[in-house]
Each structure stands twice: as structure tokens, then as C-alpha cells.
Amino acid sequence: MSKDQDTEMAIARQARMVAIVMVATMVLWMGAQWLGGRLGLPVRYVFLFDFAALAAFFWTLVVTYQIWRKRQNNRG
């Protein structure tokens, strides 16, 4: 494979990882909210789940920006 193809494959793998993390975060966060309500967990634990989900979404935002920059640099 050429260098451009290798770069595109790496970008595609990174994009798939972002998508997996986003979906997993949303499912786990919703599950944690539901389970916390059913078990009657204190609010501080619910906020802990919220902050963990926010951190994961922030990570996906940063990596998505990096992917966008790589694609822009790869084109020109």
C-alpha cells in the first residue's frame, strides 16, 4: 500500500474507534441512569456517571477534530 492509503486506513480506524466509544458511552450512561434510579443511588453517584460520560464525549470531540485536521492536511 502507498503512504496515502496507509494514512487513510489509520484515519478510518480512528474514526471507527470514536464511533464505538460514542455509542458505548451513551448506552452505558443510559444504563447507569436507569440502574441508579432503580437502586436509589445517591445523587453524587449519578453525577459521577454524568462526569464520566462528559469526559468520554469530550475525548471523542478532541479526536474527531484531530481526524478532521489529518484529512485536511492529507488533501493538500
Backbone as JSON, one array per atom type, in Angstrom:
{
  "sequence": "MSKDQDTEMAIARQARMVAIVMVATMVLWMGAQWLGGRLGLPVRYVFLFDFAALAAFFWTLVVTYQIWRKRQNNRG",
  "N": [[0.82, -1.18, 0.0], [0.33, 2.29, -0.54], [1.65, 5.32, 0.94], [-0.38, 7.23, 1.26], [-2.67, 5.61, 1.23], [-2.21, 4.11, 3.53], [-2.35, 6.11, 5.44], [-5.03, 6.93, 5.14], [-6.31, 4.56, 5.92], [-5.53, 4.44, 8.6], [-6.79, 6.72, 9.56], [-9.44, 5.96, 9.14], [-9.64, 3.79, 10.93], [-9.31, 5.16, 13.33], [-11.58, 6.78, 13.28], [-13.59, 4.83, 13.42], [-13.09, 3.91, 16.0], [-13.77, 6.17, 17.5], [-16.52, 6.26, 16.95], [-17.37, 3.86, 18.14], [-16.74, 4.35, 20.84], [-18.42, 6.53, 21.34], [-21.0, 5.4, 21.03], [-20.93, 3.32, 22.93], [-20.51, 4.8, 25.26], [-22.89, 6.27, 25.41], [-24.82, 4.23, 25.68], [-23.95, 2.95, 28.06], [-24.12, 5.11, 29.82], [-26.87, 5.7, 29.79], [-27.8, 3.27, 30.78], [-26.63, 3.32, 33.33], [-27.96, 5.51, 34.43], [-30.57, 4.56, 34.49], [-30.29, 2.28, 36.11], [-29.31, 3.47, 38.44], [-31.53, 4.93, 39.24], [-33.33, 2.87, 39.75], [-32.07, 1.5, 41.84], [-31.9, 3.44, 43.71], [-29.66, 5.08, 44.12], [-27.42, 7.47, 45.65], [-27.35, 10.98, 44.74], [-24.79, 11.93, 44.2], [-23.41, 9.8, 43.07], [-24.75, 9.53, 40.69], [-24.02, 11.92, 39.46], [-21.34, 11.33, 39.17], [-21.4, 9.35, 37.17], [-22.41, 10.96, 35.14], [-20.31, 12.83, 34.8], [-18.27, 11.11, 33.96], [-19.31, 10.27, 31.51], [-19.38, 12.76, 30.2], [-16.62, 13.26, 30.06], [-15.81, 11.2, 28.33], [-17.24, 11.92, 26.02], [-16.05, 14.4, 25.53], [-13.47, 13.53, 24.92], [-14.01, 12.16, 22.52], [-14.77, 14.33, 20.96], [-12.36, 15.8, 20.79], [-10.7, 13.93, 19.46], [-12.14, 13.62, 17.1], [-11.83, 16.17, 16.02], [-9.05, 16.05, 15.59], [-8.97, 14.06, 13.63], [-10.32, 15.36, 11.56], [-8.49, 17.44, 11.04], [-6.27, 15.93, 10.18], [-7.3, 14.84, 7.82], [-7.68, 17.18, 6.33], [-5.03, 18.04, 6.05], [-4.02, 15.91, 4.63], [-5.22, 16.12, 2.16], [-4.14, 18.39, 0.94]],
  "CA": [[0.0, 0.0, 0.0], [1.06, 3.55, -0.56], [1.57, 6.08, 2.19], [-1.71, 7.84, 1.34], [-3.63, 4.58, 1.61], [-1.97, 3.78, 4.93], [-2.88, 7.22, 6.23], [-6.5, 6.85, 5.1], [-6.72, 3.41, 6.74], [-5.35, 4.83, 10.0], [-7.87, 7.67, 9.88], [-10.68, 5.2, 9.21], [-9.62, 3.04, 12.19], [-9.53, 6.12, 14.4], [-12.98, 7.19, 13.21], [-14.38, 3.72, 13.95], [-12.9, 3.9, 17.45], [-14.59, 7.27, 18.03], [-17.93, 5.86, 16.87], [-17.6, 2.82, 19.16], [-16.71, 4.99, 22.16], [-19.62, 7.33, 21.48], [-22.17, 4.52, 21.22], [-20.77, 2.62, 24.21], [-20.71, 5.78, 26.32], [-24.32, 6.6, 25.5], [-25.55, 3.07, 26.21], [-23.57, 2.77, 29.46], [-24.65, 6.23, 30.6], [-28.31, 5.49, 29.94], [-27.96, 2.14, 31.7], [-26.28, 3.76, 34.68], [-29.05, 6.37, 34.9], [-31.73, 3.7, 34.78], [-29.96, 1.44, 37.26], [-29.22, 4.34, 39.6], [-32.9, 5.23, 39.67], [-33.95, 1.66, 40.29], [-31.43, 1.14, 43.1], [-31.98, 4.56, 44.62], [-28.31, 5.56, 44.44], [-27.34, 8.91, 45.96], [-27.16, 11.87, 43.59], [-23.36, 12.1, 43.89], [-23.01, 8.73, 42.16], [-25.34, 9.86, 39.4], [-23.13, 12.94, 38.9], [-20.11, 10.65, 38.78], [-21.69, 8.77, 35.85], [-22.53, 12.08, 34.2], [-18.98, 13.38, 34.52], [-17.54, 10.11, 33.17], [-19.84, 10.36, 30.15], [-18.89, 14.02, 29.63], [-15.2, 13.08, 29.74], [-15.73, 10.36, 27.13], [-17.69, 12.72, 24.88], [-15.02, 15.4, 25.25], [-12.39, 12.81, 24.23], [-14.43, 11.93, 21.13], [-14.73, 15.62, 20.27], [-10.96, 16.11, 20.51], [-10.19, 13.01, 18.45], [-12.81, 13.95, 15.85], [-11.14, 17.35, 15.5], [-7.76, 15.59, 15.07], [-9.23, 13.36, 12.37], [-10.65, 16.39, 10.57], [-7.24, 18.11, 10.69], [-5.47, 15.0, 9.39], [-7.87, 14.75, 6.47], [-7.39, 18.43, 5.65], [-3.59, 18.03, 5.71], [-3.8, 14.83, 3.66], [-5.71, 16.55, 0.84], [-3.36, 19.44, 0.3]],
  "C": [[0.88, 1.25, 0.0], [0.87, 4.28, 0.78], [0.21, 6.73, 2.36], [-2.77, 6.83, 1.76], [-3.46, 4.18, 3.07], [-2.54, 4.86, 5.84], [-4.41, 7.18, 6.27], [-7.02, 5.68, 5.94], [-6.59, 3.74, 8.23], [-6.45, 5.79, 10.43], [-9.19, 6.93, 10.01], [-10.75, 4.39, 10.51], [-9.9, 3.97, 13.37], [-10.99, 6.57, 14.43], [-13.9, 6.09, 13.74], [-14.28, 3.66, 15.47], [-13.74, 5.0, 18.11], [-16.07, 6.87, 18.03], [-18.26, 4.82, 17.93], [-17.66, 3.44, 20.55], [-17.97, 5.82, 22.37], [-20.85, 6.46, 21.77], [-22.09, 3.83, 22.58], [-21.01, 3.59, 25.38], [-22.19, 6.08, 26.5], [-25.11, 5.45, 26.12], [-25.23, 2.87, 27.69], [-24.13, 3.89, 30.34], [-26.15, 6.07, 30.83], [-28.59, 4.33, 30.9], [-27.66, 2.52, 33.13], [-27.37, 4.65, 35.26], [-30.27, 5.53, 35.31], [-31.48, 2.88, 36.05], [-29.87, 2.27, 38.54], [-30.59, 4.7, 40.14], [-33.58, 4.04, 40.31], [-33.39, 1.29, 41.66], [-31.49, 2.26, 44.13], [-30.61, 5.07, 45.05], [-28.33, 7.04, 44.77], [-26.99, 9.72, 44.71], [-25.68, 12.0, 43.23], [-22.86, 11.0, 42.97], [-23.56, 8.98, 40.75], [-24.48, 10.92, 38.71], [-21.8, 12.33, 38.46], [-20.27, 10.0, 37.4], [-21.78, 9.85, 34.79], [-21.16, 12.63, 33.81], [-18.13, 12.4, 33.7], [-18.01, 10.15, 31.72], [-19.38, 11.65, 29.47], [-17.43, 13.91, 29.24], [-15.04, 12.25, 28.47], [-16.17, 11.15, 25.9], [-16.69, 13.82, 24.53], [-13.85, 14.75, 24.51], [-12.77, 12.58, 22.77], [-14.42, 13.22, 20.32], [-13.3, 15.99, 19.88], [-10.42, 15.21, 19.4], [-10.86, 13.26, 17.1], [-12.18, 15.18, 15.21], [-9.77, 16.95, 14.91], [-7.93, 14.86, 13.74], [-9.51, 14.37, 11.26], [-9.38, 17.09, 10.1], [-6.35, 17.2, 9.84], [-5.98, 14.9, 7.96], [-7.61, 16.03, 5.68], [-5.92, 18.49, 5.2], [-3.28, 17.0, 4.64], [-4.23, 15.25, 2.26], [-4.77, 17.54, 0.17], [-2.13, 19.76, 0.98]]
}
